[in-house]
């Protein structure tokens, strides 16, 4: 399904028949972590809608937007096998003269918000659009994008949007790297550095909240293949971002011995 009006009509029909809807917003390039969210959604509601829309307004680099992986046929297969009723793939959600934005100004501070100016405004705006179209009772978000979850929970609360947000725990590869569509862009050599990065974050978090960020910065100083962007402790968790090659990776871990 690609037309917003068509999706909205289908959702309205389901709701009129007393059926509930669970929604999983994505930018496509679906993988096992997305499938886990879809399976959780299928346990909650009569209908499951998954969106696959590469949102241009949340990218800080046009090159990054263009390079974002797109796999329509594979996405349809993953979504269907996990239990989705609809894969909603709108072509464009912005009119040429669009002038309305949703901006959250508290939870978007620091961490990724301080390094990706305008990113969370783009996220909040497109998700409000999608919620208006899909009209779900539940929205399932991946905890990997923890700050994004924080922002969207505040948007939903402040705007009195009639949807409940559920967070699904971060799904990781066997070596600990959080599953992400961006991982598809890593070369074989970069994938080794990405695993090392994830291990360094885990080890730093174990040192405790007082020293975790400093420990991570020190452990990556001079490390080839990994360019640390930031390391911060917020809410008892170590949050960090780094670039491996041209791919930006994020991770967060609870501080202290687990």
N, C-alpha and C positions, 0 to 999 in steps of 0.2 A: 504494500500500500504506500503510495507516494503523495497523495493530495491531502492537505490538512482538513479540508471540508469533508472529505470521504471518511477520514479517521474519526473526526468529530461526530459524524452521523452514526457510525458504527458504535462508538462509545455511548452515545445518547440512547441508542436502541437497546443496548445491553442493560444500561441502568434502568430504563423504563420497564424492563422485564425482571427487575430485581436482582440482576447479576452484578457482582462486585468485580472491580478491575485492579490488578496490580501492575505497576509500571516500572520498567528498568531502562533508564536513559543511558545510552552509550554513544560513542563516536564510531562504532563499527569495528572491524578487524576483531571479531569476537573470538574469545579463547575460553579455556576451562574456568577461569575466574568468573567470566560473564555467565557461563553456563550454570555455575553454582548460584548466582544471584537469581537467574531465571527459575531454577528449580525451587528456590525458596519462595519466589513469587507464586509459583503454581500451587504451592501448599496453602496459600493464603486466600486466593481469589478464584472466582469462576473463570475469569478471562485474564490473560497475560499479554501485555503489549510491550515490545522492546523497540526502542528507537535507535536508529543508526544514522546519525547526522554529524558530520564533521563541521563543527560550529566555527566559522571564520573569526568571530569577534573575541574568542578567548585565546587566540594565538598572538604572540608578540613578534613573530617572525613569519613573513610570507613564505619563506623557504620551508619552514617547519610545517606550515599548513599544507603546502603542496606535497611534501614528503610523507605526510601521515598515511599509513597503509590503508588501502581500500580493497575489500574482498567481498563483493556483494553475494556471489553464489555461495561461498563458504559461510558467510554470515547467516544466510537463510537456512542452511543445513544445521548449523550449531543451534540457532534459535529454536527451530522446529523440534530437534531431538531433545532439547532441554525442557520443552513444554510450552513454548510461546504460541499464542494464537495468531499474533500479527507481528511482522517486522515492519515497522513504520520507517520509511526512508524518504523523507521530504527532500525535494531538490533545493529549495531555498526558503528560509523562514524570515527573511528580511526584505521588506519593500525597498525600492531604490531610494525613496525619500524617508525611510524609517527614522524616527526621532524620539522614540520612547525607550528608556533604559531602566533597569532595576539595579540598584547599587546598595550593597551592605557595607557599612563603614567601620564595624567593630571587629568582627571575627576574621575579616579579610586583611587585618593589619599583620605585619610581620611575616615570617616564614616565606612561603611562596608569594604572598601578596606584596611583600616589599620588593621582590625581584621581578615580578611579572605585572607591571602596572596595567590596570584595566582588565586583567585576566578574569578576576572573579566577577566583575561587572558583566562581562560577556557570558560567564557561566550562569549567573543568576537570571539574566535576561532570557536566555534561551530556554532554561528550565521552566520559568514561569510561562513562556509561550507553550511549551510542550504539555505542561499540566493543564493549561486552558483547553488544549486540543483533546488530550487523552481522557481527562476527567477521572483520574484513578482514586481509589480509596487508600491505596498504599503506594509508596515509592521506595524501591529497594536500591540502596547505594553501597558501594564497596568501601570498606574502611581504609583501603590503601590510600585513597584520596581524602585523608582525614580532615584537612582544612576545608576542602570543598564541602564535606559533610557538615562541618560547623557552620559554614556560611549559609548553606541551603536550609538547615534547620532554623536558623534565625530569620531567613526570608519567609519561610512558611509560617512561622509564629507571628512575625510582625505584620504580615499581610492577611492574616486569618484565612489562609488557603485551606480548603477542606481535604487535606491529605495527611496521612501518617507516614513518617519516614522511619524506615528500619535499616540499620547498618548491618552489613554482612562482614564477618571477620576477613582480614587480608588473606588472600589465597597466594601461596608461595610455591615456587619451583622447589625441587628436591634440595638444591643448594642454598635455599633461603631467599633468593631474589624474588621480590613481589612480581606476580604475573602482570604484564602490561602489554598493550598493543604496540607500544614503542619498542619493546624487546625484539620485535620482528626486524627492526632496522639495524640491530647489532650484528657485526661480522663475527665470525667464529672466535677471532682473537679478542675482540671487544667483549664478547660474552664472558670470557674468562675474567676480565677486569670487572665486569658488572657483578659477578659472583663474589669477587674479592671485596668490592665496595659494600655489598650487603653484609658480608661477614664482619667488616670493620664497624659498621653501624651497630650490629648486634653486640659486639665485644665492648664498644664504647658505652652503650646503654647499661651494660652490666656493672660498670664502674660506679654507677649512681648519679643522681640528678645534679649534684654539685659540680662534678668534674666531667660528665659525659661529653659535652660539646667540646671542651678543651682537649679531651683525650682523642676524640675523632679527628680534630684539626691536626693534632700532633702526629697521629698515626698515618695520616695521608700526606703529610708534608714531604714533598719530593717524590711522591709515588707516581711513576709513569703510568699513563693510560687513564688516570682518574683526576678530574679537575673539580675539587670541592667548591660548591657554590655557597652553601651556608650550613651551619649546624647550630641549632637552638634547642633549648629545653623549655617546653611549654606544657603545663598541666601534668607534670611528672613523666613526660615522654621526651625522648630525643628525636627531633625532627631534622631531616637533612635532605639536601639535594646536591647532585653532582652531574657532571657531563662525562660520558664515556664516548669518545669519538664525537659525533654530532648529536648524540642522543642524550636527552635530559632524563635522569632517573631520580625518583623520590622514594623515601622510606621513612618510617618512624617506628620506634620501639619503646616499650615501657621501661623506665629506668629501674635499676636494681637487679639483684640476683633473682632469676626466675626458677 
